[in-house]
Amino acid sequence: MRTAFDFSPLYRSSIGFDRVFDLLENASRTPSVDNWPPYDIARTGEDAYRITMAVAGFGQDELSIVHEPNMLVVSGERTAEDNGDYLHRGIAGRPFERRFELADHVKVTGASLVNGLLTIDLQREIPEEMKPRKIEIGSGNAGSRIEARTVKAVDKRAEKQAA
């Protein structure tokens, strides 16, 4: 069952959030995806995040992390063929690809693989030109222009009365 949301009232009071509304619409359309490998997302600071994925059986050379604009793609594919005679095979070794949508200005700062856990550290770095800045309000120029117009109007009236 799909519920359609109408975001048009939000467009009236927001500027530049088109991408957010598109993400919300697309999230409701995406079908259920495979939930393997399992992962956690944790906030480790005000602008810091950590993704931890359980990738048991994969080595560093079998994993790939690609940072595209606003997207992090983690994939893995086992290269070694293990043709043993298994009675039970419970450790998944199938290829996978996991995609994470990233907000603007989120960068990957590091990744490590320890004890079958792939840890990816992320940091949001807002550029200086994007940070809030205070705008000073001047009062000298605008006020003097108004006064100058008033003085000229008075002068013209005085000239007419004198003539």
C-alpha positions in Angstrom: 0.0 0.0 0.0 1.4 3.3 -1.1 0.4 6.7 0.4 0.9 9.7 -1.7 2.1 12.9 0.1 1.3 16.3 -1.2 4.4 18.5 -0.6 3.0 21.6 -2.4 2.2 23.5 0.8 5.8 23.2 1.8 7.1 24.6 -1.5 5.4 27.9 -0.6 7.6 28.5 2.5 10.8 26.8 1.6 13.4 27.6 -1.0 16.0 25.1 -2.3 14.6 22.0 -0.5 13.5 20.4 -3.8 16.1 17.6 -3.3 14.7 16.7 0.1 11.1 16.4 -1.2 12.4 14.2 -4.1 14.2 12.0 -1.6 11.0 11.6 0.5 9.0 10.7 -2.6 11.6 8.2 -3.8 12.0 6.6 -0.4 8.3 5.6 -0.5 8.7 4.1 -4.0 11.7 2.0 -3.5 10.9 -1.7 -3.1 12.1 -3.7 -0.1 15.8 -4.4 -0.6 17.9 -7.2 0.7 19.0 -6.4 4.3 22.3 -8.1 4.0 24.9 -7.2 5.2 23.6 -5.8 8.4 24.8 -2.3 9.4 24.6 0.3 12.1 24.6 4.1 11.7 25.7 6.1 14.7 26.2 9.8 15.4 29.6 10.2 17.1 29.6 14.0 17.3 27.7 17.1 16.3 28.8 16.7 12.7 30.3 13.2 12.8 28.8 9.9 11.9 29.9 6.2 11.7 28.6 3.4 9.6 29.5 -0.1 10.8 28.8 -3.1 8.6 29.2 -6.8 9.4 31.1 -8.3 6.5 32.4 -11.5 7.9 34.5 -13.5 5.5 35.4 -10.6 3.3 39.0 -9.3 3.1 40.1 -5.7 2.4 40.8 -6.5 -1.2 37.3 -7.8 -1.7 35.6 -4.7 -0.5 35.1 -1.4 -2.3 34.0 2.0 -0.9 33.1 4.7 -3.5 32.1 8.2 -2.5 30.1 9.8 -5.3 28.3 13.2 -4.9 25.7 12.8 -2.2 26.1 9.0 -2.3 28.3 6.4 -0.6 28.4 3.0 -2.3 29.9 0.0 -0.4 30.2 -3.2 -2.3 31.9 -6.6 -1.8 32.6 -9.6 -3.9 34.5 -12.7 -2.8 37.2 -13.6 -5.3 38.2 -17.0 -3.8 36.1 -20.0 -4.8 35.6 -22.4 -1.9 34.3 -25.6 -3.3 34.4 -27.5 0.0 31.8 -30.2 0.8 29.6 -28.3 3.2 27.0 -29.9 5.4 25.6 -26.5 6.3 26.7 -23.1 5.0 25.5 -20.2 7.2 28.1 -17.6 6.5 26.9 -15.6 3.5 29.6 -14.9 0.9 27.4 -13.6 -1.9 28.2 -10.3 -3.6 26.5 -7.2 -2.2 26.1 -3.5 -2.9 24.8 -1.1 -0.3 24.0 2.6 -1.1 23.7 5.4 1.5 22.3 8.8 0.6 24.6 11.5 2.0 23.6 15.1 2.9 25.5 18.0 1.2 29.1 18.5 2.4 29.4 15.1 4.1 32.9 13.6 3.5 34.4 10.2 4.2 37.2 10.7 6.7 38.3 7.0 7.1 37.5 3.4 6.9 38.8 0.3 8.6 38.2 -3.5 8.7 38.7 -5.1 12.1 37.3 -8.5 13.2 34.8 -8.7 10.3 33.4 -5.2 10.9 33.9 -2.5 8.3 33.8 0.9 9.9 33.4 4.0 7.8 33.8 7.5 9.5 31.9 10.5 8.0 32.2 14.2 8.8 30.0 17.1 7.7 32.2 20.0 6.7 30.3 23.1 5.9 32.4 25.6 3.8 33.0 29.1 5.3 30.9 30.7 2.5 28.0 28.5 3.5 28.1 29.3 7.2 25.7 31.8 8.6 27.0 35.4 8.7 25.5 38.5 10.2 24.6 41.3 7.8 25.0 44.8 9.2 22.2 47.2 8.6 23.4 50.7 7.6 21.4 53.8 8.5 23.5 56.7 7.0 23.0 56.4 3.3 19.2 55.8 3.0 18.3 58.5 5.5 20.4 61.2 3.8 18.7 60.5 0.4 15.3 61.0 1.8 16.3 64.2 3.5 17.9 65.5 0.3 14.7 65.0 -1.7 12.7 66.8 1.0 15.1 69.8 1.0 14.9 70.0 -2.8 11.1 70.0 -2.7 11.1 72.8 -0.1 13.6 74.8 -2.3 11.3 74.6 -5.3 8.4 75.8 -3.4 10.4 78.7 -2.0 11.5 79.6 -5.6 7.9 79.6 -6.8 6.8 81.9 -3.9 9.7 84.3 -4.5 8.9 84.6 -8.2 
